[in-house]
């Protein structure tokens, strides 16, 4: 990545010497396995970013962008609000800056008018194609119109604009996620540095797990705590165990049987993103919840 955002990646994630190709595979694979929760929009957006991140990794061999959009997909899969790319984060010509800023403004207006609630799939497609457009336009900096995603964005945002003008935002309805296939499902709960407290986003994920387990009880639930490499291995083993126990206790409060749950601590031994020692990596501060 040639932009300010790439500099952040380089300094924040890649001051790690001998790591290979941004260690993108693990985060894309985590997104491929993640069970999206949240609103219909965030679930649809996670699917769009999953497709885009895999395309960047497998077809384009664009490791920094695959990593970036996999992380956006993981955030969306956890039910978090993820916005379209800021124009200022990308290395663009002046003409393209103006054009993309205007396009982003159109998209944000549809969101403010309830587009994400009225037509979640169309809104998710429009955002993903906008991000695809801006990523591709940076790579085709001197070419006027060499971006395949541009027309897809313009079509989807125009459709969304028509829908928000005709339809008032619907009242929120309970979200029904697809039925869980225990062997394939994996949920991720992320933590702040050196902390085991559950964030509001983490609690939303646990709400979804409890509802799913109540409808489709697995034979066993594995709750595996993880930490990044900052601090000693012994300390991180304990911290990861505290995180796993925080998840277990929260699930018990939500009605999940203790007999289903097995609590484990991998500490810093199974990193989602490989780093050297003493590197603070947000993706590694997590609890994995899987099923048997």
N, C-alpha and C positions, 0 to 999 in steps of 0.2 A: 504494500500500500504506500502510496507516495504522499499521503496527506498528513495533516496534524494527527488524525486518528491513528495513522500508522506509527507515528512517533510515540504515541501513548502505548501502543502494543509493544513497540521495540523496547521502551524503557521499563514498562510495567510488567511485561510478561517474558521478555526475551533476554533479560540480563542474566542469562543462565548458561552461557558458554556453549557446551557441546550438545544441546538438545537438537532434535531433528525436526525440520520443517514445521516449526511452531506447535508441534505436538497436537495437531488438529484432529487426528483421527478419533481420539478418545471423546472429545466433546461432540463431534458429529455423531458418533456412535451412541453417546448418552442421549442426544436429541432423538435419534432413531428409536430408542427404547422407551423414552419418556411417555407417560400417560398424561395427556393434557387435561388440565382442570381450569376452572374459572368460567368466564362468560362464553357464549357461542363465538364471539369475535376472537377472544384470545386463543381458543382452541383451534379455530380456523387459521389464525395467524401463525400459530406454532407449526401447523402443517405446511403452510406456504414457505416459511423459513427453513423447514426441514428439507423441502425439495430444492430450494435455492442453495443451501449450504452443501448438500450432496453434489449438486451440479458443479459448484465452484471447486470442490475437492476432487471429484472423480473425472470430470470432463475438462475443466479449465486448469487444473493443477494450481489453483490460486489459493495457497494455504492461509495467508493472512485474512482474506475475505471469507473463506470457509469458516475460520475460527470466529470471526466477528459475527457473522450471521447465525452460526450455531448458538452463540451465546444469547443473541436476541431471541432465537427460537426457544431456548431453555427458559428464559425469563417469561416469555409468553405462555409456555407450557405450564409454568407454575402459577398462571393466572395474573401475572403482573402487567401493568400498563406499559407498552413498548411503543415509542413514537417513531414516525418516519425519520430517515436520516437528516440531520441538519446540513444545510448546504455549505456552511463554513467549515465543516470537517473534511471537505474533499478538495482536491486540486483540480480546479475547473477554469476554463476560460471565462472572461467577463460575460460574453453572450450566454454561455451555458449557465452561469450563476443566476443571471436574471430569469432565464427561462425556467430553470428548476425551482427557483424560489417562488415564482408565480404558481407553478404546478403544485408545490407543497402547500401553498396558501389555499388553493382550491380544495385540496384533500382535507386540510384541517377544518375548513368551514363545513364540509359535509359531516365531519365527525362531531363538530359542535352542534349541528342540527339533528343529531341522533342517528347518523348513518351507520354507526357500528352496531346499534341496536335494531334498526329497521332491516338492514341487509348485511348481516355479519360476514357472510362468505364473500360478497362483492367488495365490502370494505377491506377485508383482509387481503384479497387479491390486488386491490388498488394500491395498498400500502407496500406489499411485496414487490409489485412491478415498479413502483416509484423507486424503491431502494435498488432494484435491479438496474433501472435506468441510470441512476446517479453513479452507481458502481461502474457500469459499462461506459458512461460518458467520460469518466476520469481516464479510463484506459484508451479512449478514442478522443483525446484532448483536442487535436487539431482538425478533426473530421466533423463536418456540419451535422449530418444526420446518419450516424452509423450505429444506432442503438435499437436493437430489436424490441426491447421492453417498453420503449417510449409509446408506441402505438397501443400496446396492451394496456398501459396505464391510462392513456387518454380515453380509450373505449370504456374501461371500467369506472373511471371517475365520472365520466359523462353519464353513465348508467346510474351511478350512485346519486349524482346531483338530481336526476329526474325523480328518483325514488324519494329523496328527502323533501322535495317540493310537493309531492303528492300525498305523502303518508306521515301522520303524526307519530312520534316515537311511541312504541307500545309500552305498556306497563311491564316491569321486569317479571320474568317467569323463572321458576326453578330450573336450573340447568340439569339436564339428564345426560351425563357422559355415556359413551358407548360401554357395553358390558365388558367387564374386565376378564381377560384371559390370564389366569394367575401365572402361568409359566412365561408369559411374554411381558407382563406389566412390570414397570419399575417407576417408583416415585422418588423425587429428589427434594430434600429440604436443605436450604443453604443457611449458613450462620455468619455473623459478623466475626471479625478477627478476635481471637482469644475469648470467645463467648460461647455459652451454651443456651442462652435465652432464645425463645422462639419469636420470630418476627410475625407481623400480621400476615404476610404472604405465606410463611410456613404454616400458620394456623389454618389458612384457607386450604392448603394442600392436605393437611391432616383431616379437616372436615370431609373432604372428598373421599379420602381413604376410608374413613369410618363408615360413610354412607355406602360405599361400594362393598366393603366387607360384610355389612349387615345384609345386603342383598345377595351376595355371592361369596360365602365364607370359604377362604382357602384352607388347606390342610395345615399350613404353617406360614408365619410371617417373619422374615428375616430383617432385623433392624441393625444396620451396620454403620457405626460412626467412623468419620474420617476427619483428618486435620491436614493443614498445609505443613510445610517444612520449617516454618519459623518456630524456634524453640527446640528443646531436646526431644528425642524420640520417646523417652519415658513420660515426659510431660504431655506430649501430644497423644500418647496412648490413653492416658487418663482423661484428657479433654475430650477426645473422640467418644470415650465411653460415657462421659457426662452428657454429651449431645444425644447419643443413642438413647440413654435413659430418659432424657427430657421428652424425646419423641414417644417413647413407650408410655410414660406417665400421661402425656396429653391424649394418647389414643385410648388409654384406660378410662380417662375422664369422659371420652366420647362414646363409651360403651363397648369398646373392643375387648374381648376376653384376654386376660393375661396369659392363659394357657396356649393361645395361638402364637405368642410372640417369643422369638429368640433374639437376645440382645448380644451384639458382637462389637468389637472395636478393632478396626484395621489401623488406627493411628495414621501415620504418614506413609504406610507401606503400599497402599494402592491408590496412587494419585490419579486424578482425572486428567490433570495437566502436569506432565513431568517437569520438575524444576530442580535446581541445585538446592543445597541446604540453606536454611534461613531466608527463604523467599515467601513472601505473603501472596498467596494465590487464592482469590475468592472461590473459584470453582472447586478447589480441594477442601474447602471448609463445608462439609456436607454430611448428611445422613442418607444412605440408600435404603429404600424400603422395597423389598422384593418378596415374592410369594412362591410357595410350593404346593 
